[in-house]
Amino acid sequence: MVNIQEELKLIQKLLRTEWKEDLAQYKQKTFGKSLSEKREAGICWYPLTVSKLRTGLADKVLVEVTHPDPPSTHGFQSGKSVSLFSNSGDRDAKDRVNGVVNYVRGNKLMMTLGVENVPDWLEGGKIGVDLLFDENTYRQMDSAMDVVIKADSGRLSVLKEVLLGAAGPSSKNLDLSLEDSRLNESQRAAVLLACSAKDVAVVHGPPGTGKTTTLIAAIRETLRSTHQVMVCAPSNAAVDLLVEKLVEEGIVTLRIGHPARVDDDILNQTFDAKISQHPSYKTLKKLKKDVAELRRKAKQFKRNFGHQERAQRQDLYEQVGFMRQEIDQLEDYIRFDIFQRTQVVACTFSGAGSQALKGMKFPVVFMDEAAQGLEPATWIPLLAAEKVVMAGDHCQLPPTIKSFEAANAGLRKTLFEKVIERNPQSAVMLLTQYRMPGLIMGFSSKVFYENRLEAAPVTASHMLRPDEPILSFIDTAGSGYADFTDKETLSTQNIEEARFALQVMNTLLKRIGNGLFEENDWNIGLISPYRGQVELFKVLIREEEAYMKIRSMSSRMTVDTIDGFQGQERDVILISLVRSNPRGEIGFLSDTRRMNVAMTRAKRRLIVIGDSGTLCVHPFYRELLDYVEAAGCYTSIYELLDN
């Protein structure tokens, strides 16, 4: 029997190791570093020009800045905390303004500043933005672990015993008549389990099996018998997708989180937006305006004034005090009214610990992408749960961990994995996938999903055209292509393979034609496990005339790492595996879950390029080569070069 108290204490210890390592890596990049060194490290954009300036929700300042030549690799992305500064004149730390990144698009970065007025130095030139280290999430995770460890009674105590396998889960008999014709047999079974479980239910959703659809159906069924539930996920993007689907279903949803971290399409579901749309908001705004005016009048009195002036000032401040009480009461009423009308409270795992939700309890907490969250992060929403429904796939990429020590000692394993292993009766796997033809699906189904996946009939029509192959593995063994590690980025690249991969894509586009892609609204993914190879692709596409055809498809093409593609799909996927060396070193390609993600993104055409001589030191890749050869999908690079 697992000693869950000792296990939880170990997880907390490993979390603190990860926290320390993450902070150390940040300090290494920042402390004592010059502006140019921080720029090279990808944690500073400088110099910048202000391209847009406007006021957003809650009267916060939104600034879009443009970089003339942003670094190819950087840490800026949606939701990150940043500090905007001016390097003009005698500026110091107090002139900095902190904010949150809304988006990064090419050389443009939009951020929401934590102020209501534009800094007077913003137009003075020499503007830059630094990436900050945000410890708040670590504090939340550490605090949640404290609470879980100390819980020796109540619902949380029961949940931790069930989730960690020290006690068995319980369920209730339900007679559900699921009328949703969109659900297949395994999806119906998952919804039934989610509704009948008293403690925990797990929806194991392999790629393309409609995990989100199933989760939304389970939420809809649950709301027939309860007023309100929480829905959460580890990333803002995953939460936003759920909110979008819930709103489409007519479910009243409240998105908790900083507006800068929320997708523009669902801003209307945020707290700030709903407050500004509330019938009482005009009254609230007028009260605040009146208070500001009264304070202005009170401050007009000079230090030396008579009894009458003193009495007038005192009267003004008393009025301000009464009106502040009225404002506080009205704000409390508006928030209460919004929560009362809300069916689903949606947030990230860390957002579940926000002040806005303090003290709230939910009969059911639904977690999407639960296999991508660190266990300590997963416990944050569980503090407010009577029951949990987890959805995810532990056969895809796990959460990113900076500390090798913490990862190897157990932090790599998620709570989702533990529940599936220790309480298999609490899980249902979705079996029908709707994304890719059986030929693309077959290898992942065999290796990761016990050969249980079935391709829905609709996938038989998923092709570019009848004479175009669906799956290809192009073997570069013997070509002389060699990988190397870039000294600046420390990422692995393979220049010859990059050029060859782009030639393959160019040829495909010429053969199929832009018109067919535009007519069918098809899109393309050019991906690699290595950031260095991705950046190399971008440079070659941008600078070399040979790839003009690819450049013309830029609006339909995404070039990114495998990790950046998790949860996405494209009609055409080309994967450059990069590794080619006489030592048989394959680096983190040995984490085969990464390849599971890569090979299951394609809807109509999958091309994999790699060196079998290097890759086949690993049994996974030997099995992959056997699969493509048996399916007639193997091609040597020499067959293409000869043509």
N, C-alpha and C positions, 0 to 999 in steps of 0.2 A: 504494500500500500504506500502510495506517495505521501510523504510528509509535506502537506501543502504550505504550512507555515514556514518551514525552512526553504521551500521552493520560492515562495513569495519574497522572503528576505534576500535570497540570492538574486532574484530578478531586480530588486531595488538596488542592490549593490552594483550589479552590472549596469543598470541605468546610470548610476553616478559615475561609473567608469567611462561610459559613452559620453556623458555630459562633459566630463573633464577633458576627454580627447577632442571632442568637437570644439570646445573653447580653446584648447591648445593649438589646434590647427588654424583657427581664426586669428589668434594672437600672432602666430608665426607669419601670417600673411599681412598683418597690419602694424603691430607695435614696432616703433622705431623705423618704419619703412617710409621711403620718400614717396611723393605723389606718383612719380613714374613707376616705381616698384609696385605700388598698389594697383596701378592701371594694368601692369603686366600680369598681376595675380588675378585679375578679373573681379576685383572687389571695389573698384572705383571707376566711374566714368567722368572724364575731364579732358578738354573743356567742352562745355555744353552751351547751346543757345536755347532760349525759351521760344517754343513754336506755338504753344496754345496756353491760354490762361483763362480759367472760368471758375464759377462757384458751383459746387455740387450739393448733394444732400446734406442737411444739417448745417448749411452755410459754410462748409469746409472748402478750402482752396484746392483746386485741381490744376496741376501744372504738367504740361507735356514739354519735354526737353529733347533736343536732337543732338546726336554725337556725329561729328564728321567722319569718324572711322572707328566704330566700336570694336573692342577686342573680340577675337573669334570665339574665345571661351571665357565665360563670365558667370557669376552667380546670381545675377539679377533676374527675377521672375515674379509673376503675379503673387501677391501676398507677402513678399519679403519686406522687412523693416529697413528703412534707409534714412540717411541724413543728408539733407540738401545744404550746401555751403557756398560761400563766395570767397574767392581767393584774392579779391581786389582790396587794396589798401590794408589798413590795420584791423583786419577782422580777427575775432577770436571765437572760442567755442560757443559763447552765448549768442552769436549771430547765426548759428546753425538752427535749422528747423527739421524735426523728424517727421517722417511720413511713412506711407505704405504704398508699394508698387501696385498700380492697377493692371498695367500690361507692359510688355516689351515687344515691339514689332520692328524688326530690323534695327535701324539706328535711332528709333524713337522709344522713349520711355515716359509713360504717364504715371504720376503719383498723386495721392491725396495727402495733403499736408495736415498736420495736427493743429492748425490755427484757422481763425476765421478771417484774418486780414493778410493781405499780400505783404511779405517782408519788403521794407523799403530798399534793400540792397539787391533785390532780385533782378532789376534791370541794369545793374552796374557792371555786368560782364564777369568773366572768369568764374562761371558757375560750375559746380561739380556735385556729384552725388556719391556717397559712400554706402556700402552695404554694412548693415549692423548685425551684431550677434544678438539674437533674441532669446533670452533665457526663460521667458515666461512659460513656454510649453514644458520645458524641463521641470520647472517648479511645480507646475500643475500635475505632471506625471508623478513626481516624487511625493507630493502631498496625497495624491490618490492612492499610491501604494501604502502610505502610512495608514490611511483609513481602512483599506482592505485588510492589511495585516492585523490591525487592532479589532476588527469586527468579530465578535464572539457570540453575537445573538442578532436576531432580526433577519430581514430578508437578504441583506448583503452577505451575511454569514452563510446562509443556505446556498445562495448563488455561487459563492466562491468554492464551496465544497462540491457542488454539482459540476461546475465548469471545469474544475481541475481533477475530477474523477474520484474524489473521496466519498461521494454519495451518488446514487443513481437518480436520473431525472424522472419526473412524474408527468402524467398527461391526463386529459379528460376526454370522455367520449363525446363526439360532436356529429351531428347529422347535417352536414353542409351540402347544399345543392348549388354547386358552383356553375353559374349560368354563363360564364365568360367563354365564348366559343374560341377565343384567341389562345386559350391554354391547351397544351397537349397533356398526355397522360402523366408524365413525370412532373410537369409543372403543377398539375392539379394535386398530385401527391405532396409536393412541397408546400403548397398553400394550406392543405389540410393539416400537415404536420405543424406548420407555423401557428395555426389557430388552435390546435388541440393541446400543444405543449404547455405545461404550467411553468417550466423553468427555462428551457433552452431548446431552440430548433436551429438547425444548420441547413442552409441551401447551398449545396456545392454546385457551382455553375461553371463548367468548362467553357472555353471560348465559343461564342456564337449561339449559346443555348438559351438565350433569353432570360438571363438571371435578373436583370433590372425589371423586365416585364413581370416576372414571377413575384418579385419583391413588392412591386406596386399593387399587384392583385392581392397579396397577403395583407398589405396595409389597408386596402379598401375593404376587405372582409373584416378585419379587426375593428375598423371604425364603425361597423354595424352594431357592435356591442359595447364600444367604449368611446368616450367623447374626444380623447386626445392621446396622441402617441409622439414619441421622439424618433426622428430618422437622422442618422449620422454616417459619416464616412471619414477616412483619414485625410483626404485632400479637398480643397475648395472646389476643384473641377468636378469631382465625383458627387459632391453635395449639390452643386448647381444643376447637374444632369438630372438628379432625382427630383429636385424642386420643379424643374421644367416639366417632367413627366407627370408629377402630381397635379400641377396647375392645369395641365391638359385634361386630366381626369375630373376636373372641377372640385378638387379637394383644397380646402382653405389652408394655405401653408404660410408659415412665418419663417423667414430665413434669418437666423441669428449670425452676426458676424460683421466685421468692418466693411462698409460699402465698397471700399477699394478692393477687397478680396472676393467680391461677388461679380459674376458675369453680368454685363450690361443688360442682357435680355431678361433677367429676373430681378432687377433692382427694385421693381415695384413690390416685391415680396419681402423686402427687408424691413427691419423695425423703423429705421429713419423714414423710409418712404411711407409706411403705413401710418406713422404718427402725423406726417405732413398731409396725408389724405383724410385724416379723421375729422368728423364733423366739428369737433371742439378745438381743432388746431388753430383756427382763426382767432378764437377767443384767447387761447394761450399766447399766440404771437403778439396780440394787442397788449396783453398784460405785461409781457416782457419789454415791449417798446415803452409802455408807460413807466415801468420801473426804471428803465435807463434814463428817461427824461427827468424823473424825479431826482435821481442821483446826480444828474448833471446840474439841476437847479441847486441842490444842496451843496455841491462843491463850489458854487459861485461865491458863497460867503467867505470873506477873508478871515484871517486868523484873529484880527482885532475887530470885534463888532459888539454891538450893544445887546441889552437884554431881549429886545423885541426880535432882532435878527437871530439870536440864539434860539429863541422859542420857535421861530419859523423853521430854522434848520432842523430842530428836534422833531417838529411836526412832520416835516418831509421824510425824515428817516423812519419815523413810526409808520407812516403810510407805506414806505418801502417794505418794512418788516411784515405788515399785514398782507401786502400784495405778494410777497415772496411765499408766505404760507399758502395763499390761494393758488399760486403757480405750482407749488409742490403737490398740493392736493389734486389739481387738475391733471398734472403729468402722471401722477399715480393712477388716476381714474382712466386716462387714455391707455396707459400700458395694460391695466387690468382688463379693460374692454377689448383690446386687441387680442390678448391671450384667451379671453373667454370665447371669442369668435374663431379661434385657431383650432384646426383639427390636427395638423402636423407641425411640430416644431423641428426645424431642420438646421443642422450645424455640423461642424467638423468634430472629431473626437475631443480636441482641446477646447473647442467652442462650447462644448457641453459643460465646461467648468466656468463659464462666464458669469459675471455678476447678475446679468439679466435673468438667469435661470436658477439663481441661488435659492435653495430650499424647496424646489419643485420636484415632484415625483411623477413617474409615468408608468402606467400599467404594462406597457410594452415599449422597449427600445429596439428599433430596427437598425442594424449595422450593415452597410454595403461596403464592399472591398475590404472586409474584415481581415483577410489574409495579408493585407499590405500595411497593417498598423502594428507598431510595437505593442507588446503586451501591456506595459504601463499606460500607454495612451488609450488602449481599449478599455481599461478599467475606469477612466474618467466618466464616460456616460453611464457605465454600469452602477455607479454610486446612486443614480437616480432611478434605477430600473427595478420593477417587480419581476420582469421576465425579459429575455433577450432573444431576438431572431437575428442570426448572423448569415450573411451571404458573401460568397467569395470563392476563390480558387487557390488553394495552397500549392498547386502544381505550376503556378505562374510566379512572377517575381515577388520576393519578399520585401519587407521594408529595407531601406538603405541604412547601413550601420557604419559609422566611421571607425570604431575601435575593433580591430581584429580580435583582441583579447575578449571583449564583451560578446562579440558575435559567436566565437568558438565555444565560449563557456555557457551559452544557452540563450542569450538575448535574441539571437536570430530566429528562434522558434516563436511563433505567434500563438496567442490564445486560441485563435481559430483552429490551428493545427492540433493543439492539445485537446480541444473539445472533440474533434473528429476522431482522434486516436483513442481517447479514453471513454467516449460515449458515442460509439458508432451508430447506436439505435436512434440518436437524436438528429441524424443527417439523412438527407435525400439528395442524390445526384441527378441533375438534369441530363437527359440522355439524347435529346434531339437537337441538333445544331442547324442553324438556318443561314450561316454565312458562306461556307466554302463547299465545293464539291468533295465527294468522298475520297478522291485521289489526294487532295491536299490534306484533308482531315485524317486520313488513315494512319499515318505514322504516329502522330500525337495520341490518337485514340489507343493505339497498341501499347505505346511506351508509358503513357501517363494515366490512362483512364480504363485500364483493364479490357481494352477492345470493346467497350460497351457503347461508345457513341455511334449514333446513326445520323446520316446526312438526310435532312428533310428533302422530299421530292423536288421542291422548288430549286434546290441547289444544282440540279442537273442542267438547268438553263444558265448557270453562272459561268459564262465563258466570254472571251472577246469576240471570237467567231469560230465556227466549227472546225476550221483547218488549223487553228492556233493551239499549240500545246497548253495544258493547264499547269503542269509542274515540270520544272527542269532543274537538274543539278549539273552545273558546269565545273568540271574538275580542272584546276590549274596546276596539278602536280607535274613537275618536270619542266615548267615554263620558265623557271628562273626568277619568278616574282618572289620578292623577299620582304618580310615585315621588318620594321625597325621602330624604336621608341624615340619620339621627338624629345629633344633635350629640354625644351621650354615647357611644353604641356605635360610631359611624361606619359602621353597617350600613344598607343600603337597605331602605326599607319602602314599602308602598302601601296606605294604610288602606282606601280605597274598594274596592280589589281584594280585600283580606282579608275584608271584610264580605260582598262578593259571593260569594267562594269558599265561605264558610261557609254562605251561603244555598243555594248549589248542593248542598253536602253534606247540609244539613238536608233539602232536598227529596228527594234520593236516598234517604235513610234512611226518610223517611215513606212513600215510594213502595214500597220493598222491605220495610220492616218489621223491627223488632228480632228478631222470632221466627225469620225465615229466616236471619239472621246467626248467631244462637245455635244453631239446629238444625244448621247446616253448619259451625259453628266458623270463620266467615269473619272476617277482620280488615281494618283500614283504615289507610292511610298518608296523612297530610296533610303535604305537603312543599313546600319552597321552596329556591332556591339561597342565599337570604339569611337569616342568623341573626336579623336584626331582624324579618323577616316571621314567622319561626317563633315568636318571643317574643310578637309581636302576636297571632298566632292563639291562643296559650295564654291571654293576658289576656282576649281577647274571649270565648273559650269558657267561661272561669271566671267572668266577671263579668256577662255579658249574658243575660237571660232568653230572648232570641230563639233562642239556641243550646242550649236545654235538651235537645233531641233528641240533639245531638252529645255533650253532657255525659253523657247516659245511656249512651253507647257508649264511655266513656273507657277501660274495661278492654280494649276491642278496638281502640283507636285509638292510633297512634303519630304524634306531631307532631315533625318533625325536619328538619334540612337535607338536601339531596341527598347531601352528603358522608357524613352519618351513616347513610344508607340503603344505601351500597355493600355488596354481598354479601348483602342481604336481599331479601325479597319480601313483598307483601301482596296480598290478594284484590282490594282496591279501592285505587287510587292517585289522588289529586288533586294536581296541581302548580300552584302559583301562581308565575308567572315574574317578577312584580313590575315589571319595567322598562317605563315608559311616560312618554316625554318628547319634546318637539319636536326635541331635538338628535340623536335616534337613538343615544343612548348605551346600550349593553347590558352594560357592565362585563365581569365574568368569565363571563357567558353566552357570550362569544366562544370560550371553551374548550368546544368542542362535545362533548368526552368527558363533561362533566358532564351534558349532556342525554341522552347515550346511557345513562348510569346511571339517570337519572330515569325515562326512558320504558320501561325494561325491568324495572322492579320489579313491575308490575301483572300479576296472574294472570287476572283476570276483567273488570276495568273500569278504563279509564284516562281521566281527564279532565285536559286541559291548558288553563289559562287564561292568556292573554297578549294583548298589544297588537301586532297585526300591523304597524301603522304604524311602531312603534319597532323591532320585532324584524327586520323584513324588510330592514333595511339590510345584514344579513349573509346571504350566499347560502345558508347552512345552513337558516335559518329560512324563506327563500323556498321552498326545496325541501320543507320540512316542510309549509308551507301548501298547496303544490301537491299533496302526497301526501294530506292529509286532505280536500281539496276533491274530488280524483278518487275517493276512497273514500266520499264522501257523509257525511263525519264533521265537516264544518265548520258552525259555528253562530255567528251574530253575537249579541252580547249583547242587541241590540234585539229579537231574536226572543223571548228569554226574558223581558225586561222587559215587553214588550207582553202576555205571558201572565199 
